[in-house]
Amino acid sequence: MKKRLLVVEDTPVLAENMADLFRMEGYEVDISENGFEGLQRLKESKYDLIITDLIMPVMDGETLVSEIRIMTPTVPVIVLTARHLDVVLQDALRAVGVDLILNKTVEIDLLLDYVSKLAGRNDER
């Protein structure tokens, strides 16, 4: 069975590029353009991994992760951001349940490796 990913990103071109990349790797991918829309999708479907931006309209990534943790505590979450995050903000994100924080300039192979490992994490339980 294919792993399902949710990409929450407010830049349409970036969201589509990520979705295409993951689909080429064999994942099923849904896209949401803000945290609120992402939560709606999460109510309708189960995902093996969620990748979210931090700064988005309607609902930001940190709030989204807090809500995800209430709905589904074990789904892995990657924050993919263009912002430089200081240690305090990184710690705050981890405290609300973010599994991994990456810069949007991350190498594709590294991103795919992290996604593969985290999307399969719950299989081991």
N, C-alpha and C positions, 0 to 999 in steps of 0.2 A: 504494500500500500504506500502510495506517495506521501511524503511529509508535506504538511500544509504550513505556509508562512503567511503572516500578515505584515505588510509594509505600510507604516503610517508616516507619510512624508507630504509636505505641502507644496513642494516643487514638482509639478507634473512630469517634466522630462526626466528628472532624477528618479522619481518613483517608477516610471515605466522602464527606464534603463535597468534599475535593480530587479524589477519583476522579470524582465526578459532574461537577465543573467541567471536568476534562480530557476526560471522555467527551463532554460537550456541545460541546467544541472539536474533536472528531473523533479523539481518541487512544484506543487500547486501553490499559486500565489494570489492573494487578494490585496488590493490597494485601498487605503483610506487617506483622505487629504487633511484630516485633523484628528485630534484625540477623541472628540465626541463621536465622530463617524467610526473610528476604530472600535470604540466600546460597543456601538450598535452591531458591528460585524461580529464582535466577540460574543454577543448575546445570541447570535444566529448560528455560529459555527465554532468548531474547536480547532485550535491551532497548535502546532508543535513548537513554534517559535514566533515571537513578535519582534520586529525591528522598527524603532521609532526615532524620529527627529525630536529635538528638544523644544525648539521655538516654532510654534505653529499657531494659527488663529483658532478661535473657539475654545480649544483646550490644549494646553501645552503638554509636552512629553512627561514631565515629572508628575503632573496630576493624573495623566493617563496611566502611568505605571502604578500609582497608588490605587487606582480603581481596578486595574487588572489584578492586583494582588488580593483584593477582596473577592473578586469573581472567580479567579482561577490561580491559586497560590503557587502552583508548580510550573506553569508555562515559563520557559526561559525568555528573557527580554534583553535585547541589545539596544543601546542608545547609540545612534550614529549622528554625530553633530559636527558642524563646521566651527563651533566655538571652542576656544581654548578654555578648559575647565580647571579652575584651581582645585587644590586638594579638598577644601571644605565642600565645594559643590559636588565633587566626585564622591566624597563620603556621604553626603546627603542623598545622592542618587542611589548609592548602594544600600543605604538605610531604608529606602522605600521599596527596594526589591529589584534593582537593576543588576543583571548578571555580568554584563560587560559593557564598557564604554569605549567607543572607537571614534576616531576622527574620520570625516568623510573622505579624506585623502588616503585611507587605508588601501594597501595593495589588494587587488581583487582575489588573488590566490589565498591570502591570509584571511580575508573576509569569508570566502567560501569554506575554508577550513574551520573557522569558528562556528559558522552556521551549521555545518555538518555535525560537529561535535555537540553543540547545544541542542539542535533539533532532535537528536537521538538520545539525549540524556535521560528522558523519562522512560525509555525502552528498558533501561537497566534496572528499573525498580520492580 
